[in-house]
């Protein structure tokens, strides 16, 4: 967060926020610049999650499976198809 530098080899999980339980959507590893990419289609959400507009949040883990951060307090509500860019700031020891 303070250095504004990307961190490589972190696992990022995308979750669909629901009332009863949250669904894991996808995972990705950050590259050498701290970037990651996930791709999923509207059809996948309809088939797997019965949800046309998912409500996404992300969890970030290090190589030891220690959770370093989460965006659960700032969910992306009703995400529509298309490219969405975001920055996730975490405190990294």
Secondary structure, 3 states (H helix, E strand, C coil): CCCCCCCCCCEEEEEECCCCCCEEEEEEECCCCCCCCCCCCHHHHHHHHCCCCCCEEEEEECCCCCEEEECHHHCECCCCCCCCCCCCCCCCC
